Amino acid sequence: MTSIDTLEVSLGDRAYDIKVGSGLIGQTGALIAPVLRQKSVVVITDENVAAKHLAKLEASLASAGIAHRKLVLPAGEQTKSFAKLEEVIDQLLSAGIERGTTLIALGGGVIGDLTGFAAAVTLRGLDFIQIPTTLLAQVDSSVGGKTGINTARGKNLVGSFHQPRMVLADMDTLETLPQREFLAGYAEVVKYGLINDPTFFAWLEENGPALIAGDRDLRREAVMVSCRAKAAIVAQDEREAGLRALLNLGHTFGHAFEAEAGYGGGLIHGEAVALGMVMAFDLSVQMGFCPAEDATRVRKHLQACGLPVELTAIGGNARTGAGWNSATLVSHMMRDKKVADGRITFVLARAIGEAFLERDVDLDRVETLLKTSLAA
């Protein structure tokens, strides 16, 4: 048995562990048994993940004497919808689940968010466990209790804070992750360095290429540092009253890009976040907050790692030549959850590792920045 690193998300009587290691899916039954209210779970996953990991998970549950059912959904962002939420809840209720039943989210951010929200509202609250199978989910969406679905009006606009009982980050799942999905998760790793850890960002500049190429020790270190950073922030500000909003660096821009792209395959979440972080640093420079050389470092590193840094680089259905315009993107931003009194709260930076919240931003300046980027 390989070693397991454990971090705690300190939330009083709702505290829970994040466990990081290799082979955790095959040990799930033994690892989760202490936190189950009864030995009954429902595994919710998608078709792609099921083909790779579901059999091993089911075998582990069976060996621990844990009764289990499974619900396999279509893969893709479109699954984070009212229609699929209703379908999941209906199947849970028709199966006769009880309040002691625990849901297990086996998959990436889409499955984790949808499962967590279903757990929050079904029978007025079920326990759930996160088994994130993408880098993005391991370092970001599986930790902190944000759950939800998308609507035609924007991303994650319907949801709930509902903390998991445990997070199992099995590093082996990253071995089967498509390169594009891994890079999308890497954008969220970079985010932690940009928020408040310039030493970590410098470490990524040095080690990022080897990490992306497959170095398992570097990957595990990056996941641990990222999870530790998010756990610390969540423990201080669970419901995003202030500090936690810094975790949205790049997301106000990024969510607008995703909305305009139609949540399709032309632009996936981590790519949108990478673009959003570039825009946030460019805006910070324009407003006189941040040195230009820091914005250049951010752009250079993300580009060197294979992430998009120009809006015109977006492919597929999201290609900007298909009619994107700056005014429409700003209108998407106005639907952001952080809008207060009609004003958008931006996460900007005074330097790499010095992110801050800023509400006094001229939207004409933002629109001009976007227009310039779209024309590049």
Secondary structure as UniProt FT lines:
FT   STRAND          4..9
FT   HELIX           12..14
FT   STRAND          16..21
FT   HELIX           25..27
FT   HELIX           28..32
FT   HELIX           33..35
FT   STRAND          40..46
FT   HELIX           47..49
FT   HELIX           50..54
FT   HELIX           55..63
FT   TURN            64..65
FT   STRAND          67..73
FT   HELIX           77..79
FT   HELIX           82..94
FT   TURN            95..96
FT   TURN            99..100
FT   STRAND          102..107
FT   HELIX           109..121
FT   HELIX           122..124
FT   STRAND          127..132
FT   HELIX           135..136
FT   HELIX           137..141
FT   STRAND          146..151
FT   TURN            152..153
FT   STRAND          154..161
FT   STRAND          166..170
FT   HELIX           171..176
FT   HELIX           179..196
FT   HELIX           198..213
FT   HELIX           216..236
FT   TURN            238..239
FT   HELIX           243..248
FT   TURN            249..250
FT   HELIX           251..261
FT   TURN            262..263
FT   TURN            265..266
FT   HELIX           269..286
FT   TURN            287..288
FT   HELIX           292..304
FT   TURN            305..306
FT   HELIX           311..313
FT   HELIX           316..318
FT   HELIX           320..322
FT   HELIX           326..333
FT   TURN            334..335
FT   TURN            337..338
FT   TURN            341..342
FT   STRAND          346..349
FT   TURN            352..353
FT   STRAND          355..358
FT   HELIX           363..375
//
